[in-house]
Every structure is written in structure tokens, then in C-alpha cells.
Amino acid sequence: MTNNGNAGPVDVEYLAVAPGRGDIRNRATVSFSDGLIGKIESSSGSNGRGLLAMPALVDAHDHVRGLHHIAFGAKDQTFEVWRAALYAQPPLDLYMNCALAFGRLAQAGVGSVMHVYSSINVERMAEDAEIISRAARDVGVRLALAVPLRDQLTLGYADDEKLLALHDPRDREFIRNTWLYPFPSPRTYMDMVADIARKVEGPTVSVQYGPNSPYACSDKLLQSIAEASARDGRRVTTHILETSLQRRWANATYPKGFVRHLADLGLITERFTGAHGIWLTPDEIRIMAENGAQIAINASSNLRLRSGIAPVSEYIKAGMRFSFGIDSFSIDDDEDAFRELRVGHWLFSLDGSPAPMSQQLLFEGWHRNGYRAVNNKEGYGEVMPGAPGDLVVLNFDSMAYDVIDGMVDPMEVVLTRATTRHVKSLYVAGREIVREGKVLGVDLEAIEREVIKMARARGEHMRSLRPILERTQKTLKSFHEETFPK
């Protein structure tokens, strides 16, 4: 991204000043100053006719995978079985894979991305962080990088050596050499996060502590993360109680309460975001709410992996913050953030819900709460002078091609019909990074072609792995069903 200045004024027919709260300005011009919203003035004439602007969306939980899972055989199925198939992901150019994912999200109107990096190769973590940050800066999105941390349970919900011994003898050496890495000490991990932060942080890039999942971290590591977060103010982003199997594991392992245990370690604070949270109990939700923590909801991912539907009405009743993430798992494998917004809107505002999702809560999740989860800052979600200069402009006329004037609020049309194809422009920190639906900072189409070419070039090797993966999945499925029965 070579344009470091503020973009010119943005003229629109409709300006959703605070989505979800009903404030729509007609014929407005928005200017930027020092990366922030500058003046908002009334406009005249035909400039901006047929366009609607609102704060850019925030993706509060994503794994930034440019190559979709199905491309290398990781078909949709229950999480624990599906997860094993990720080990077959072909080696790709990290910059291209990330730029492809960031670019698609930008095209979808996303201005900030929480990247939960999944690598466990500690030796190259700092180098990877610099590459990922460069990709985000070139595309132009804001990035929070969750540095992955874990020191146990790589293969499943039991000791790695125990699970390895259950695998087919033909596969054990390959599994050990490919998937099992020696783990550093908690102190080494904390030093690594600090070093990465010094190297990559800047106006649009920040670093967070990223325990892969609480079950994948020893108490000593979790406590070190909690103490470090309290000292430096960095957020903690992780996964929490995504599946019914994780719920059964937690009940068996922590009979006094899993979230209570994490809170006692100092992890559950206002700096904590837990992704998914489908199987949280009302008491656990209350603990999180009382401590100011939040959940990043991943509605489509949870459906595709058969994990369930988040108990959002319980979140609302408890007053717990929540945001939304795409999780590299949108409903149609297209990173369409507006479609993801709509799925959540429908799913969590059902008739008869004890606390249905309101439009205000929906947009607070995609704006204010998400921005806090990603950028660790308040004050986002309203287009006003001094607010972050992140704005998405939609082609409203193409959405409202058959709508009779004066019969429906413009935001109702957005909620019902907006998709990536309606995103005309995206501004982040006052810079235009998408214009007429195209990313300005990188050649996204060329990158996509190259990523697919690289993946398919590994086809023969990938096909040779398939029998090992299928045996691994069968072994893990049997172990978990026998050890943690429904």
C-alpha cells in the first residue's frame, strides 16, 4: 500500500451514522483528517447518489487462510475430526496466503481483522509475524496478531504420547515428526511475544497473547499469560468451549468449573476474548460478564462444523459483551462479512427467544465490541468527527433496485440484501483501500491464481497423506467417543 495520506471526501446519499440506532443522514459528505473522521457536512447535487456509508465491519476472530479448507480435503464435519485434516494443508507462501485472505475480507467491507495464527513452529514465529504484518499493511486492513501459545494436548484431549500410541504403527513416526514439536517454557513464550511486538506493532498492527485453547495450555502457561497481560495491557484471544466434546472434557477435568478455574488463574478479565463459547453454562457466562470478558461469535463456522448455536440470549441476559468473527469459515466459503452479519441477525433474533438480538446489539458486536477485541480501543461504531476513519461504502441502488421510496428504512435493506458484491469502497485509517470492489494495494486476482497453483503442485504429496489422515481421524474419533461418552 503506497498511499499513506488521507483520501478525498466521500459523498453518499445515505450515511448510517450509528447503525442499529436509527440515525440516517441524507446527502452527506465525510472527510478524513490524520486517519480519523474529519468533517461531516451536507452535500448537494448528484455526487454520491445511490451510495450508503457506514463504519467498516470488524472480524473479531479469523485464521486468515487464503486457501479454503475444502481445497485440501478438510471437508465440513465435526470439529475434532475436521481439525486433524488441517495437518494436510500444503505448504504455501505465507505472504500470498495471508494477503489473499486479507484482501477478500477488505473486499467484503472488513476494516479490522483478528488473526488467530495457528502455527506451532516457534523457531520461525517472529519471521512469520513480520510477513503476516506486511501482508495486512499492503492490503490496508488493521491487524491484531494473536501469537499462538500452547504446551500440551496437540493431538486431542489427552496426553500426546498416549494418543500417539493408539495410532497405527505405520503412522507414528510421521505424526511425531510432522505434528509434534517440543514446547518452550512459559518465560520463553512471553519473551517471544514481547519481541514480536517490538518488531511489528505500529499504527494499524498490534499483538495479542493467543493461547490456542485453554485446554492446550498448562496452568503454568495460562497463569504466565494472565500475569503478562495484566502488566502490559495486551489482550488475550483464544477458543473456548466450542464443541460438546470440549464440554464433556471440561466437566471431567474440572468438576468445580472450567471457566471458574480460568478466572482463578487471572485469565478471565476485560482483556479476554473467547471464540465460539457455544457450550458455556449460564453460570460461566455470568462469570465472564462480571469480569468484563467477551465472546467472539462464529455463527457459520459453528454450523458447518456441527458445533451448535451460541446461547446468545444468555449472553444478552447476563450483559456480556460479544463480537462476531468469520473464522475463515463463512457460510459459502467467500468471506462475505455482510452475509455473516445477516446469518447472525436471523439466527439470534428468533421469535420466542428469551432475549432476542436487537439491531443495536448486532451492530455493537460488528463495530464497538469487535473493534475493542481487535484493536484494544474504545470509541468505534459511530461516524463522527474524531472517530477512527474506517468507512465502508455500499452501492445502495443495486440492493434497493425494486424498493418503493419511503417504504423501508435503508438499513433494513442492508440487513436483508447486502453482500460483498455491493461493497464499492473501503476506507481504513482515512485511506481508500478498496475502490470499485478492487483491492488497491495488491493484485488479488494474481495472488489467488498463484496460491491455487502452489497448492495443486503439491497434489501428489497430498494424496499420499490421505490414508494417514483418515486413519488418524478414525483413531481420534474412537478415543474421544470412548473416553468422553455423550
SULGI-V297986 format. One record per residue. N is the residue number from 1. RES is the residue in three letters. OMEGA is omega in whole degrees, 0 to 359 (999 if undefined). BURIAL is # if it has 16 or more other C-alpha atoms within 10 Angstrom, else .. Layout:
# SULGI-V297986
n: <N/N>
res: <RES/RES>
omega: <OMEGA/OMEGA>
burial: <BURIAL/BURIAL>
This chain:
# SULGI-V297986
n: <1/2/3/4/5/6/7/8/9/10/11/12/13/14/15/16/17/18/19/20/21/22/23/24/25/26/27/28/29/30/31/32/33/34/35/36/37/38/39/40/41/42/43/44/45/46/47/48/49/50/51/52/53/54/55/56/57/58/59/60/61/62/63/64/65/66/67/68/69/70/71/72/73/74/75/76/77/78/79/80/81/82/83/84/85/86/87/88/89/90/91/92/93/94/95/96/97/98/99/100/101/102/103/104/105/106/107/108/109/110/111/112/113/114/115/116/117/118/119/120/121/122/123/124/125/126/127/128/129/130/131/132/133/134/135/136/137/138/139/140/141/142/143/144/145/146/147/148/149/150/151/152/153/154/155/156/157/158/159/160/161/162/163/164/165/166/167/168/169/170/171/172/173/174/175/176/177/178/179/180/181/182/183/184/185/186/187/188/189/190/191/192/193/194/195/196/197/198/199/200/201/202/203/204/205/206/207/208/209/210/211/212/213/214/215/216/217/218/219/220/221/222/223/224/225/226/227/228/229/230/231/232/233/234/235/236/237/238/239/240/241/242/243/244/245/246/247/248/249/250/251/252/253/254/255/256/257/258/259/260/261/262/263/264/265/266/267/268/269/270/271/272/273/274/275/276/277/278/279/280/281/282/283/284/285/286/287/288/289/290/291/292/293/294/295/296/297/298/299/300/301/302/303/304/305/306/307/308/309/310/311/312/313/314/315/316/317/318/319/320/321/322/323/324/325/326/327/328/329/330/331/332/333/334/335/336/337/338/339/340/341/342/343/344/345/346/347/348/349/350/351/352/353/354/355/356/357/358/359/360/361/362/363/364/365/366/367/368/369/370/371/372/373/374/375/376/377/378/379/380/381/382/383/384/385/386/387/388/389/390/391/392/393/394/395/396/397/398/399/400/401/402/403/404/405/406/407/408/409/410/411/412/413/414/415/416/417/418/419/420/421/422/423/424/425/426/427/428/429/430/431/432/433/434/435/436/437/438/439/440/441/442/443/444/445/446/447/448/449/450/451/452/453/454/455/456/457/458/459/460/461/462/463/464/465/466/467/468/469/470/471/472/473/474/475/476/477/478/479/480/481/482/483/484/485/486>
res: <MET/THR/ASN/ASN/GLY/ASN/ALA/GLY/PRO/VAL/ASP/VAL/GLU/TYR/LEU/ALA/VAL/ALA/PRO/GLY/ARG/GLY/ASP/ILE/ARG/ASN/ARG/ALA/THR/VAL/SER/PHE/SER/ASP/GLY/LEU/ILE/GLY/LYS/ILE/GLU/SER/SER/SER/GLY/SER/ASN/GLY/ARG/GLY/LEU/LEU/ALA/MET/PRO/ALA/LEU/VAL/ASP/ALA/HIS/ASP/HIS/VAL/ARG/GLY/LEU/HIS/HIS/ILE/ALA/PHE/GLY/ALA/LYS/ASP/GLN/THR/PHE/GLU/VAL/TRP/ARG/ALA/ALA/LEU/TYR/ALA/GLN/PRO/PRO/LEU/ASP/LEU/TYR/MET/ASN/CYS/ALA/LEU/ALA/PHE/GLY/ARG/LEU/ALA/GLN/ALA/GLY/VAL/GLY/SER/VAL/MET/HIS/VAL/TYR/SER/SER/ILE/ASN/VAL/GLU/ARG/MET/ALA/GLU/ASP/ALA/GLU/ILE/ILE/SER/ARG/ALA/ALA/ARG/ASP/VAL/GLY/VAL/ARG/LEU/ALA/LEU/ALA/VAL/PRO/LEU/ARG/ASP/GLN/LEU/THR/LEU/GLY/TYR/ALA/ASP/ASP/GLU/LYS/LEU/LEU/ALA/LEU/HIS/ASP/PRO/ARG/ASP/ARG/GLU/PHE/ILE/ARG/ASN/THR/TRP/LEU/TYR/PRO/PHE/PRO/SER/PRO/ARG/THR/TYR/MET/ASP/MET/VAL/ALA/ASP/ILE/ALA/ARG/LYS/VAL/GLU/GLY/PRO/THR/VAL/SER/VAL/GLN/TYR/GLY/PRO/ASN/SER/PRO/TYR/ALA/CYS/SER/ASP/LYS/LEU/LEU/GLN/SER/ILE/ALA/GLU/ALA/SER/ALA/ARG/ASP/GLY/ARG/ARG/VAL/THR/THR/HIS/ILE/LEU/GLU/THR/SER/LEU/GLN/ARG/ARG/TRP/ALA/ASN/ALA/THR/TYR/PRO/LYS/GLY/PHE/VAL/ARG/HIS/LEU/ALA/ASP/LEU/GLY/LEU/ILE/THR/GLU/ARG/PHE/THR/GLY/ALA/HIS/GLY/ILE/TRP/LEU/THR/PRO/ASP/GLU/ILE/ARG/ILE/MET/ALA/GLU/ASN/GLY/ALA/GLN/ILE/ALA/ILE/ASN/ALA/SER/SER/ASN/LEU/ARG/LEU/ARG/SER/GLY/ILE/ALA/PRO/VAL/SER/GLU/TYR/ILE/LYS/ALA/GLY/MET/ARG/PHE/SER/PHE/GLY/ILE/ASP/SER/PHE/SER/ILE/ASP/ASP/ASP/GLU/ASP/ALA/PHE/ARG/GLU/LEU/ARG/VAL/GLY/HIS/TRP/LEU/PHE/SER/LEU/ASP/GLY/SER/PRO/ALA/PRO/MET/SER/GLN/GLN/LEU/LEU/PHE/GLU/GLY/TRP/HIS/ARG/ASN/GLY/TYR/ARG/ALA/VAL/ASN/ASN/LYS/GLU/GLY/TYR/GLY/GLU/VAL/MET/PRO/GLY/ALA/PRO/GLY/ASP/LEU/VAL/VAL/LEU/ASN/PHE/ASP/SER/MET/ALA/TYR/ASP/VAL/ILE/ASP/GLY/MET/VAL/ASP/PRO/MET/GLU/VAL/VAL/LEU/THR/ARG/ALA/THR/THR/ARG/HIS/VAL/LYS/SER/LEU/TYR/VAL/ALA/GLY/ARG/GLU/ILE/VAL/ARG/GLU/GLY/LYS/VAL/LEU/GLY/VAL/ASP/LEU/GLU/ALA/ILE/GLU/ARG/GLU/VAL/ILE/LYS/MET/ALA/ARG/ALA/ARG/GLY/GLU/HIS/MET/ARG/SER/LEU/ARG/PRO/ILE/LEU/GLU/ARG/THR/GLN/LYS/THR/LEU/LYS/SER/PHE/HIS/GLU/GLU/THR/PHE/PRO/LYS>
omega: <185/181/182/181/177/176/177/181/180/178/179/175/179/175/176/187/180/183/182/180/168/183/179/174/178/176/182/173/180/175/181/178/179/177/181/172/178/180/170/186/173/179/178/180/187/179/179/182/177/182/176/179/178/176/178/179/179/177/189/177/181/177/170/178/179/177/183/186/184/182/180/169/179/183/179/174/183/192/188/177/178/185/180/180/179/179/180/181/183/176/182/172/187/180/183/181/180/179/178/180/179/181/178/179/177/177/181/177/180/180/181/184/171/182/176/186/190/182/173/178/187/186/183/185/181/178/178/181/179/179/180/181/178/179/180/180/180/176/176/181/170/184/162/181/175/181/187/182/175/177/177/171/180/187/183/186/176/179/184/181/177/180/179/181/179/183/177/181/180/189/191/182/179/181/181/185/185/191/184/181/172/183/175/178/175/180/178/178/182/177/180/179/180/179/179/180/179/185/191/187/180/184/182/180/176/185/177/172/186/173/186/171/179/180/182/182/174/177/180/179/180/179/177/178/180/181/179/179/179/181/189/177/179/178/176/177/183/172/179/174/181/189/177/177/176/177/180/176/181/179/181/186/183/184/178/176/183/181/175/178/179/178/179/177/180/185/186/181/177/178/187/169/176/181/174/176/184/189/172/175/177/179/178/177/178/179/180/180/181/181/176/180/178/176/170/182/179/193/183/177/181/177/185/180/174/185/179/181/183/181/188/178/177/175/184/181/181/182/180/176/171/177/183/176/179/170/185/189/181/188/182/180/183/179/183/185/180/175/177/176/182/178/178/179/179/190/188/175/182/176/180/177/180/177/185/178/174/177/180/179/179/183/172/177/182/182/189/184/179/180/177/181/183/190/177/181/176/171/180/176/178/179/180/180/179/177/177/184/180/188/173/180/183/173/185/182/181/175/188/186/183/185/177/182/175/184/183/177/181/181/174/176/178/181/185/193/188/175/179/185/178/180/180/183/174/178/177/183/177/180/175/181/173/179/182/177/182/176/185/189/181/175/189/181/179/179/180/179/183/178/179/178/179/182/183/177/179/186/182/178/181/180/178/180/190/179/179/181/180/176/179/180/180/180/182/179/180/181/184/180/180/185/182/185/179/999>
burial: <#/././././#/#/././#/#/#/#/#/#/#/#/#/#/#/./././#/#/./#/#/#/#/#/#/#/./#/#/#/#/#/#/././#/././././#/#/#/#/#/#/#/#/#/#/#/#/#/#/#/#/#/#/#/#/#/#/././#/#/#/#/#/./#/#/#/#/#/#/#/#/#/./#/#/#/./#/./#/#/#/#/#/#/#/#/#/#/#/#/#/#/#/#/#/#/#/#/#/#/#/#/././#/./#/././#/#/./#/#/#/#/#/#/#/#/#/#/#/#/#/#/#/#/#/#/#/#/#/#/#/#/#/#/#/#/#/#/#/././././#/#/././#/././././#/././#/././././#/./././././#/././#/#/./#/#/#/./#/#/././#/#/././#/#/#/#/#/#/#/#/#/#/#/#/#/#/./././#/#/#/#/#/#/./#/#/././././#/#/#/#/#/#/#/#/#/#/#/#/#/#/#/#/#/././././././#/#/#/#/./#/#/./#/#/#/#/#/#/#/#/#/#/#/#/#/#/#/#/#/././#/#/#/#/#/#/./#/#/#/#/#/#/#/#/#/#/#/#/#/#/#/./#/#/#/#/#/#/#/#/#/#/./#/#/#/#/#/#/#/#/#/#/#/#/#/#/././#/#/#/#/#/#/#/#/#/#/#/#/././#/#/./././././#/#/#/./#/./#/#/#/#/#/#/#/#/#/#/#/#/#/#/#/#/./././#/#/#/#/#/#/./#/#/#/#/#/#/#/#/#/#/././#/#/./././././././././#/#/././#/#/./#/#/#/#/#/#/#/#/#/#/#/#/#/#/#/#/#/#/./#/#/#/#/#/#/#/./#/././#/#/./#/#/#/././#/././././././#/./././././#/#/././#/#/./#/#/././#/#/./././#/./.>
